Amino acid sequence: MGFRTKQVHAGVEPDPTTGAILTPIYQSTTFVQESVDSYMGKGYSYSRAGNPTVRALEEKLIALEGGSDATAYSSGMAATVAVFLGLLEAGDHVVIADVVYGGTYRFADQFLTKFGVEVDFVDAANIDAVRAAIMPNTAMVFTETPANPTLKVTDLAAVSSICGEAGVLHVSDNTFLTPYFQRPFELGTDIVIHSTTKFLEGHNATIGGVVVVKDAEHQEKIAFARIAAGLVMSPMVAWLTLQGIKTLSVRMDSQSASAMTVAEFLQKHDAVDYVNYPGLAEHPQHQLSQTQASGFGAMVGFEVHGGAEAGKKLMNAVELWSLAENLGSVESLITHPVTMTHAAVPRDERMAAGITDGLVRLSVGLEDVEDLIEDLDSALRRI
Ligand SMILES: Cc1ncc(COP(=O)(O)O)c(C=O)c1O
């Protein structure tokens, strides 16, 4: 079955009692038992442990990523935290890519270390650096590609092979490209994480996350962390995400094509210093992006001449682009990572990883690309 068919149909059956084509929102805390002895008789007990609407979403993601099981969460961060809680223990060492979503950095830096897990942030685009960072107690390598916000690309197959040789788990955040453009399991990754808040749901309507696994033992440990910590997705969020995913490929194709046009426009603009977009031939990992993914995505990073001050003026001057955190929605968004999404990353580490003070991040939406460019052009003239 092709991806587009799966994005519409996987995980969803007409409701057996009413024939409703959409999975109902099972807005129920608890599920009645037939007897004391038939605990979980129909497969559900309490919605912190599992819920039929949430399960439909999990099944859709299993089909789209090509995993064996999945768990859905109250946010992308809750998904990441469940993986850490379920699979790490005090004394373990974790290698995390030096460019990841700022919240992932913050949790690793401030909480994993607090509970006795050693953390090293390493340039995951440098395969030798990843190999050199593996220690006898390394339990996990965590990557995100393309990375938020610099769009640095990690070679997932190369990192997976280093992890395989060392007996270390490779966990990858696939939020930016989604399974439509990139399927990390096919490149050897062990566990895939998503913030469903972004492209999967796609309409700025929900906060959610999902973890997809290949291995039943990982599923058991991660699902146990979810129920123990209460990190679950709500049925309403699952339902909205189920509907959003049905148009994923159409949105990704359109938004990525527009991102390419916007990146090319910026690259030629006199006011622009540099542009980061994996679709541009000048991107250092353009070739790699072409081999490991079938699209370049809808995220673009750039800096204007005049650095941070000029960047701020631009972000205040745009009208059609919304100055907001979040990404992956049908609305085009403009973000200043340093004061917004990556404020938790210390300046020296940020600068070393290329998250410069003047970096502007765009999430290209579904509007007419001509209008998006006209708005950017007019703002660039006024800085
Ligand atoms: C790549 C990536 N992963 C994870 C997250 C966290 O997701 P959430 O905001 O749903 O907790 C984000 C949020 O921006 C992100 O960009």
The ligand as a MOL file (V3000), in Angstrom:
LIG
                    3D

  0  0  0     0  0            999 V3000
M  V30 BEGIN CTAB
M  V30 COUNTS 16 16 0 0 0
M  V30 BEGIN ATOM
M  V30 1 C 12.3200 19.0720 16.2730 0
M  V30 2 C 11.4400 19.2330 17.4810 0
M  V30 3 N 11.2960 18.2060 18.3340 0
M  V30 4 C 10.5330 18.2940 19.4330 0
M  V30 5 C 9.8600 19.4620 19.7450 0
M  V30 6 C 9.0140 19.5270 20.9830 0
M  V30 7 O 7.6900 19.4260 20.6260 0
M  V30 8 P 6.4610 20.0010 21.4950 0
M  V30 9 O 6.5110 21.4920 21.3740 0
M  V30 10 O 5.2770 19.3640 20.8630 0
M  V30 11 O 6.6980 19.5620 22.8980 0
M  V30 12 C 9.9680 20.5640 18.8830 0
M  V30 13 C 9.2520 21.8220 19.1790 0
M  V30 14 O 9.5000 22.8510 18.5850 0
M  V30 15 C 10.7790 20.4400 17.7180 0
M  V30 16 O 10.9340 21.4620 16.8580 0
M  V30 END ATOM
M  V30 BEGIN BOND
M  V30 1 1 1 2
M  V30 2 1 2 3
M  V30 3 2 2 15
M  V30 4 2 3 4
M  V30 5 1 4 5
M  V30 6 1 5 6
M  V30 7 2 5 12
M  V30 8 1 6 7
M  V30 9 1 7 8
M  V30 10 2 8 9
M  V30 11 1 8 10
M  V30 12 1 8 11
M  V30 13 1 12 13
M  V30 14 1 12 15
M  V30 15 2 13 14
M  V30 16 1 15 16
M  V30 END BOND
M  V30 END CTAB
M  END
